[in-house]
Amino acid sequence: MSIDPKASVSSESEIGADVSIGPNVVVEPGVVIGNGCRIGANAVLKRGLLLGREVTVCEGAVLGGEPQDLKFERAESFAEVGDESVIREFATIHRSAHDGGVTRVGRNCLLMAYGHVAHDCQLGDGVVIASYAALAGHIHIESRAFISGGVVIHQFSHIGELSMIGGGSKVNLDVPPYFMADGFPVRAIGLNLVGLKRAGYGEDEIGALKKAFRLLYRSKLPLREALERICSFGTPTTQHLVEFIRSSERGICRSRPRGR
């Protein structure tokens, strides 16, 4: 363990083995830091924070801060960051606004510089949040989604697995899994082909998703009928797509008009 003498580390925190803590870091009471974590200079780890194994927290990040919720009343709540995630410079993650609640960032996530994850968000594994992206409260982002720089996402929105949102977009409706979305407000524009191929999906699976996109956004079929047809494809990804849309409370984003 290596703790810089200029760091302020509470005796009521729990520090794992082989942890490095840089100068002027503040670790409040009740923080748990897993084995192998690296905490850069001037980072602030607030009460109720739990870091998994080998998490990297870069300079100036503030994790576990109180939620920016006018209804918050000093609840005993938490924030968690999963194993091997990287939190870059000056990024912020707020703990839950509810007593016993948890804001959760999964394993192998990357939160780039100046990104913000608000209270009660739930991020799956392998999510990337690029610089200056801002997540409001209660957002659910499924595994391996990519949120580009400057994106703003409305509270309670649901972002699907392996979706990708273009830079500067305003997200106020749910974004289905495996699709690309872009714009202000955000619009579905096609499949996240690069992400799907990198994730190892083959032509049959991708072909079924292309048909599903056309049924949803080009066929002019009623949504219920389009989903019934997509169900008949019988692939794991199209089944997840159907389940995602049927469970959507906000509704899914619309498509960009042709020719634009």
Phi, psi and omega in degrees: 000139179229112179240118180299139181298340179274355178283152176246102186243119182294141175291347179265009173265167180240116185247125180283186181281152174056041178263140177244126181235122187276181184294144175065014173289143175244123176241112185278167176301143176087355177286141175241123181243120183286170181302139171078010180286153178234119184245117184282167184304141173068008174289152179235120179251112189270164182303144179086004180270137174233120175256133176287200182282141170055039173277138175254123176244116186273178189302133172079359179292147177235115187239134178088015179293162180296145182293148175271067184231120184297340181270357183294133183231053174058040178292154174275097186229180195218164170221140181231142174234125186285168183308139170064019173281159180235125178246113187274185192302131172062017173286157182226141174227127181257146178284170183299153176271359186242145180302122182081357181284163184225128162274128190232128171246129187284192179284149173056033175271159176230117174251107186284175187305136176067010174287156182228129174243114186277178184302140173068014172289152178231111181250130177287188181284146173071018178284140175244125176244110185282173186302141176068006174287145184231120178256122174285183186289153171064028178273139178247119178242121182283169187303142171065019171286154181235118179252112186286175185297142174074008179286141173240132185237128182291149180302148180069009177287156182236123182247124189281163179305136175056023171276165177222132181246126184290157185301140176076011183282154173250115184255113179235005175224166181292143179252116184296155178297150172075359183258158168261143179221149185201154170117177185223088006283166186293142178228144175287133184236355180152193179275153171277073187298317181298314180297319180296317180292320178296329179279358174092013178283139183270180185296325181296314180295315181294321178299320178295322178291325175298316178297320179297318179299316180297320178296321182286321192241353183235343188276341185064017174286151170302147185304317182301317181291320178299319180292323177298319178293320179296323178303326183291345180293327171072019177263156180301321182289318179291327176295317178296320178302313180297314181298320179300311184292319180295332181269356184294129178266330181272341188091153182271157180295151179278175179264159175288133178302146180298145179086003180241000000 
